[in-house]
Amino acid sequence: MRDIRSIKAAVFDLDGTLLDSTAAWEGLGERYLAGRGITPEPGLDEKLRCMTLPDGSAYLKSAYSLPEPPGEILRNILRGIEEFYLAECPLKPGARELLGLLSRRGVGISAATAGDERLARAALERLGVLGNFSALLTCEGSGGKDKPDIFLNAAAAAGGIPENTAVFEDSLHALLTAKQAGFLTVGVYDPGEPQQEKLKASADYYFKSLSGCSELFRAIPGYSGLFAEL
């Protein structure tokens, strides 16, 4: 297995990986429909989780015969979490330390998010870590995480290629896409991913907290524990 301490670039998912924001997204589409008196289908939340925001909005319009265009549906949905990103959304434990450590080591850093770019950028700036990123890419611009394009583009923006870039993800389907594209993969625990054991088994590294990854980077050169669950 490749040693994570030799990477030249790092691509971070945001929601659930760096930002403690998963709960804000849970049931968002379902609540939107319920507010309109519409009963959502079972499993809608999980279905939307695997889509880009525009695709999810288009799906809601088609599946539930909503009168508004997809763009308006998306704007209405995002209003429900805008204040959270602008004023409340915190970093996950260990995120600030890891970003600073990687930056000081000269590792290029970019973000690849399925979330809204404006809200993500505002949260990172408010939290004082936006300056660590060379680029912030979204699925809206690069395609969903069922295809490798967003990870390839984010790695290139950070000065890396799959062979020397680590992708940090809390989502199993996204991590598997990155792994199949040749990236070193880092699974990060988040309660929003129900398939934790599969995430752990599929990832090259798995951390319950990003603080564990920082400890690995601070380890002495002769450190032999390449897999850590901390």
C-alpha positions as CSV (number, residue, x, y, z in Angstrom):
1,M,0.0,0.0,0.0
2,R,1.2,3.5,-0.8
3,D,2.3,5.6,2.2
4,I,0.0,8.6,2.7
5,R,2.9,10.6,4.0
6,S,4.4,10.7,0.5
7,I,1.4,12.4,-1.3
8,K,1.9,15.6,-3.3
9,A,-1.7,16.6,-3.3
10,A,-4.9,16.1,-1.3
11,V,-8.5,16.3,-2.5
12,F,-11.1,16.8,0.3
13,D,-14.8,16.3,0.2
14,L,-16.4,19.0,2.3
15,D,-19.8,17.9,3.8
16,G,-19.2,15.1,6.3
17,T,-15.5,15.1,5.7
18,L,-14.2,18.5,6.6
19,L,-17.4,20.3,7.5
20,D,-19.7,18.9,10.2
21,S,-22.7,19.6,8.1
22,T,-24.3,16.2,7.2
23,A,-27.2,16.7,9.6
24,A,-28.2,19.9,7.7
25,W,-28.6,18.0,4.5
26,E,-30.4,15.0,5.9
27,G,-34.0,14.9,4.8
28,L,-33.8,18.2,3.0
29,G,-35.6,17.1,-0.1
30,E,-38.1,15.2,2.0
31,R,-38.8,18.3,4.1
32,Y,-39.2,20.4,1.0
33,L,-41.8,18.1,-0.4
34,A,-43.6,17.7,3.0
35,G,-43.8,21.5,3.2
36,R,-45.8,21.4,0.0
37,G,-48.1,18.6,1.3
38,I,-46.4,15.9,-0.8
39,T,-45.5,12.5,0.7
40,P,-41.9,11.6,-0.4
41,E,-41.1,8.1,-1.6
42,P,-39.2,5.8,0.8
43,G,-35.4,6.2,0.4
44,L,-35.6,9.6,-1.3
45,D,-32.8,11.0,0.9
46,E,-30.3,8.3,-0.1
47,K,-31.3,8.6,-3.7
48,L,-30.7,12.4,-3.7
49,R,-27.4,11.9,-1.8
50,C,-25.9,10.3,-4.9
51,M,-27.0,13.1,-7.3
52,T,-25.6,16.5,-8.1
53,L,-27.7,19.4,-6.8
54,P,-29.1,20.3,-10.2
55,D,-29.8,16.6,-11.0
56,G,-31.6,16.2,-7.7
57,S,-33.7,19.2,-8.3
58,A,-34.6,18.0,-11.8
59,Y,-35.5,14.6,-10.3
60,L,-37.9,16.2,-7.8
61,K,-39.6,18.2,-10.5
62,S,-40.1,15.2,-12.7
63,A,-40.9,12.6,-10.1
64,Y,-43.4,14.8,-8.2
65,S,-44.7,17.0,-11.0
66,L,-43.6,20.2,-9.4
67,P,-44.6,23.4,-11.3
68,E,-41.4,25.3,-10.7
69,P,-38.3,24.9,-12.9
70,P,-35.4,22.9,-11.4
71,G,-33.3,26.0,-10.7
72,E,-36.1,27.6,-8.6
73,I,-36.6,24.3,-6.7
74,L,-32.8,24.2,-5.9
75,R,-32.8,27.8,-4.7
76,N,-35.8,27.2,-2.5
77,I,-34.2,24.1,-1.0
78,L,-30.8,25.9,-0.3
79,R,-32.6,28.7,1.5
80,G,-33.4,26.2,4.2
81,I,-29.7,25.7,5.0
82,E,-28.1,29.0,3.9
83,E,-28.0,30.5,7.4
84,F,-26.4,27.4,8.8
85,Y,-23.4,27.7,6.4
86,L,-23.1,31.4,6.8
87,A,-23.2,31.5,10.6
88,E,-23.0,28.1,12.2
89,C,-21.4,25.3,10.2
90,P,-18.3,24.0,12.1
91,L,-15.2,22.1,11.0
92,K,-15.0,18.5,12.0
93,P,-12.6,17.7,14.8
94,G,-9.0,17.7,13.5
95,A,-9.8,19.3,10.2
96,R,-8.0,22.7,10.9
97,E,-4.9,21.0,12.2
98,L,-4.7,18.6,9.2
99,L,-5.1,21.3,6.6
100,G,-2.4,23.4,8.3
101,L,-0.1,20.5,8.5
102,L,-0.5,19.5,4.9
103,S,0.0,23.1,3.8
104,R,3.2,23.5,5.8
105,R,4.5,20.2,4.2
106,G,3.9,21.7,0.7
107,V,1.0,19.4,-0.1
108,G,-1.4,21.0,-2.6
109,I,-5.0,21.0,-1.4
110,S,-8.3,21.2,-3.3
111,A,-11.9,20.5,-2.5
112,A,-14.4,18.4,-4.5
113,T,-18.0,18.9,-3.2
114,A,-21.5,17.9,-4.2
115,G,-22.7,20.9,-2.3
116,D,-23.3,24.5,-3.3
117,E,-20.1,26.4,-4.1
118,R,-21.3,29.7,-2.7
119,L,-22.3,28.3,0.7
120,A,-19.2,26.1,0.9
121,R,-16.8,28.9,0.1
122,A,-18.6,31.2,2.6
123,A,-18.3,28.6,5.3
124,L,-14.6,27.9,4.6
125,E,-13.8,31.6,4.6
126,R,-15.7,32.2,7.9
127,L,-13.8,29.3,9.5
128,G,-10.4,30.8,8.3
129,V,-9.3,27.8,6.2
130,L,-10.2,28.9,2.6
131,G,-6.6,30.0,2.0
132,N,-5.4,26.4,2.3
133,F,-7.2,25.5,-0.9
134,S,-5.9,26.0,-4.4
135,A,-9.4,25.3,-5.9
136,L,-12.9,24.4,-4.9
137,L,-14.7,22.2,-7.5
138,T,-18.4,21.2,-7.4
139,C,-20.3,18.4,-9.0
140,E,-22.4,21.0,-10.8
141,G,-19.3,22.0,-12.8
142,S,-17.5,18.7,-13.0
143,G,-20.2,16.0,-12.9
144,G,-21.3,13.7,-10.1
145,K,-19.0,11.5,-7.9
146,D,-20.1,8.4,-9.8
147,K,-17.6,9.5,-12.4
148,P,-13.9,10.4,-11.7
149,D,-13.8,13.7,-13.5
150,I,-14.3,15.9,-10.4
151,F,-11.5,14.1,-8.6
152,L,-9.1,14.2,-11.6
153,N,-9.8,17.9,-12.1
154,A,-9.4,18.7,-8.4
155,A,-6.1,16.7,-8.2
156,A,-4.8,18.6,-11.2
157,A,-5.7,21.9,-9.6
158,A,-3.7,20.9,-6.5
159,G,-0.7,19.9,-8.6
160,G,-1.2,16.2,-8.4
161,I,-2.1,13.1,-10.4
162,P,-4.0,10.0,-9.1
163,E,-0.7,8.2,-8.3
164,N,0.4,10.9,-5.8
165,T,-2.9,12.3,-4.6
166,A,-5.1,11.2,-1.6
167,V,-8.9,11.7,-1.8
168,F,-10.6,12.1,1.6
169,E,-14.3,11.0,1.5
170,D,-17.0,10.1,4.0
171,S,-19.2,8.6,1.3
172,L,-18.7,5.0,0.1
173,H,-19.9,5.5,-3.5
174,A,-17.6,8.6,-3.9
175,L,-14.6,6.8,-2.3
176,L,-15.1,3.8,-4.6
177,T,-15.1,6.1,-7.7
178,A,-11.8,7.7,-6.6
179,K,-10.3,4.3,-5.8
180,Q,-11.2,2.9,-9.2
181,A,-9.5,6.0,-10.8
182,G,-6.2,5.1,-9.1
183,F,-6.2,7.5,-6.2
184,L,-5.0,6.7,-2.7
185,T,-8.3,6.8,-0.7
186,V,-9.0,8.0,2.8
187,G,-12.3,7.1,4.5
188,V,-13.5,9.5,7.1
189,Y,-16.2,8.5,9.6
190,D,-19.4,10.4,9.5
191,P,-22.8,9.1,10.8
192,G,-24.4,10.1,7.5
193,E,-22.8,7.1,5.8
194,P,-24.7,4.0,6.8
195,Q,-22.2,1.6,5.3
196,Q,-19.2,2.3,7.6
197,E,-17.8,-1.2,7.4
198,K,-17.7,-1.2,3.7
199,L,-16.1,2.3,3.7
200,K,-13.5,1.1,6.1
201,A,-12.8,-2.1,4.1
202,S,-12.6,-0.2,0.8
203,A,-10.4,2.7,1.9
204,D,-6.6,2.6,1.9
205,Y,-6.8,4.5,5.2
206,Y,-9.7,4.9,7.5
207,F,-10.0,7.5,10.3
208,K,-12.7,8.0,12.9
209,S,-11.3,11.5,13.3
210,L,-9.0,13.6,11.1
211,S,-6.9,14.1,14.2
212,G,-5.7,10.5,13.6
213,C,-4.5,11.5,10.1
214,S,-2.5,14.4,11.6
215,E,-0.8,12.0,14.0
216,L,0.2,9.8,11.1
217,F,1.8,12.7,9.3
218,R,3.6,13.8,12.4
219,A,5.0,10.3,13.0
220,I,8.7,9.7,12.9
221,P,10.2,8.5,9.5
222,G,10.5,4.9,10.8
223,Y,6.9,4.7,11.7
224,S,5.5,1.4,10.4
225,G,1.8,1.7,11.1
226,L,0.4,2.5,7.7
227,F,-3.2,1.8,8.6
228,A,-4.7,3.7,11.4
229,E,-8.2,3.7,12.9
230,L,-7.9,6.4,15.5
